[in-house]
């Protein structure tokens, strides 16, 4: 049963065999369904002692992730904050506005790891998985995505969150380059090396300075 569900889930979120080969960590977030939905489109899970219905098709997944922020969870596993692209941000905003009071179920590689109750609209594009990730999965995510505080715009002229695979790869490379540059700058300053700072105030021409000193 679990294997069949996982196959259906992967078919829904990974449209090509190429994506299946590359995505070793698949995080999906599912909203609640109802008994009125087709049995082929829903699954049931026990949540806090209650059997609840969720939709197989996720509201968003790691396909929409552009940056992450992992952290240790209270149960000994890891949680992770996910920064979503434009499409994922719109989906998160919509579901949190329309489904207040309902649950969102998070699954990692087809296994339920966390759930949250919607209590307010989330429009900033950041969704938090509070627990359930093993350290090795976090390592894989860190190799693929930049940290949220390191992520940059997809354009140098417009503030845009990277959304395509190419843009996400370029954003990660820019973040790594910026982090390397910052580290080198810290080393230089530690050695006492630094670039001279421009003086504050109006720049006085050299000819005027020579005139004032010759008086």
N, C-alpha and C positions, 0 to 999 in steps of 0.2 A: 504493500500500500504506500509506504513512504517512498519507495523507489519510483513508483508510477507518478506520485505527486511531484517529486523532484524533476522528473522528465518533463512533465507538463509545465512546471514553473520555468525551467530553463528554456523551453521552447517559446515561452511568452516573452522572456526578457532578453534572450540572446538570439537575434535573428539569423546569425550565420555561424557556420562551423568555425570560421576564423576567430570570432569573438569567444567561442567556447574554449579554444586553445589558450587564449591570452588571459581571460578573466578567471583567476584562481580563487578569488573571493567575490562572491555575488551577494550583495546586501539588497533585500527587497522590503518594501514597506507596504502593508496591506490594510485597507479600510474594511469596515464591517459590511457584511452582506445580509440577506434576509432569506427566509424560507421560500419567498416568491421568486428568487433567482434560480436559474437553471442549475441543477445538481452538478453539471460539468464545469460550472464557473465558480464554485464556492468550495471551501473546506472548513472543517470544524476543529476547534482547539479548546482545551480546558484553560480558562483564565480565572484565577482566584476562586476556584471551586465551581465555576459556571461554564457550561459548554456554549461557546460562542461561534458565530458564523463569520467567516472572512472571505473576501474575494480573492481568487487565484491571481488575477491580473493585478500587479502592484500599482500603487499610485505613482511611485518612482523607484528607481533602483540605482546601483552603482554606475549605470550608464550616464546618469545625470550628475555624478559627483565630480567636482573640480578641485577640491582641497579638503584636507582632514585635520582634526586635532584629537589624537588619542589621549586617553588618561586612564589611570588605574581605577577600577570599580571597587565597591565595598565588598563584593563577594569573592575577590581574588582574581577575577577575570579583568578584561579591559573594556572600556566604553570608547566611543568615538563620536565627535561632532562632525557632521558632514556639511560642507558648503556646496550647494546645488547650482547647476547652470540655470539659464533663463527658463527652460521648459520645466525643470524640476521645481524651481522656485514658484512658478505659476501653479503647478499641481499641488504643492504643499499649501500655498495660500488658499486655493479653492477648497480643498478638502477640509482645512481647519476652519474655514468660514461657514461651510454648509453642513458639517457633521459634528457640531459642538456637542460634547457629552459622550460621544462614541469613542471606541478604541482604535488605535493604530497598532498593528502587530508587525514587529521587525523580525525578519528571518535572515540567517546567514547560511548560504549554501543549502537552502531548503529546510533548515532547522530553526524553529522558533527560539529566539533568545531574549526578547524584551517586548514589552507593550507599554503604551502610554495612553492616558485619557486626554482627549482634546478639550482644553478649557479656554482657549483663546485663539484668534487668528495668528498665524505665523507668516509674516510677509518678508522677512529678511533672508529667506533662503537657507537657513541653518537648521538642520534637524539633528537631534542628539539620540544616539543609541547608548543607553546608560550602562549596559553590561552585556556579557555573553561572548566577547571575542577572545580567542586564545592568543597568546603572545606571538606565535608564528604567523597568524593571520594579520595581526597589526603590522608586523615586519613587511609582509607582502604589500599591504596598503601604503606603507611609508615609501616603499620603492617605486610605487606607481604615481602617487599624488604628492604635491607640495603641501606643507603645513598651511593652515588658513592664514596665519599672519605673514606668510611668505608669498602667497598667491598674488598674481598681478593681472591686470586687464589684458584682454585678448588684443587690444589695439592701443598704440601709444598715443592716439589722439582722442579716442572715445573710451569712456568707462564701461567696458563690456566684460561680462564673465565668460571665460572660454567654454564653449559648448561642444565643438566637434572633437574627435579623437586627436586630430593634428594640433588644434589649438591648446588642448590640455597638455600634450607633450611639450609644446613650445613654452607654455606657462611654467611647467615644471623645470625646464632647462633654464629659463630666466630666473626662477627662484633659486635654483642651485648656484647659478653664476653670481647672483646678488649675495647669497650667503657666503660664498667663497671670497668675494671681494671684501665683504664686511670683516671676515676672519683675518684676511691679509692686512686690512687697515688696523685692526686691533693689535696684531703682531708688530706692525711698524711703530705704533704709538707706544707699545710696551718697550721697544728698543730705544725710544726717545726720538724716533724719526717722525716728522710731520710736515705737511705743506704749510708754508707761511700764509697767514690769514690777511686778507685785504684790510687796510685801515678804514675805520669808520669815518664818516663825514665827507665833506666836499674835497675832491682831488685838486691839489694846488699844483699848477705847472711848475716844472723845474726852473724855468727862467724867472718866475716870480720869487721863488725861494732864493735864487742867487742875488737878485736885486735887494731883497730884505737883509741878507747877510752882509752885503757890501756897504751898507749905510753905517 
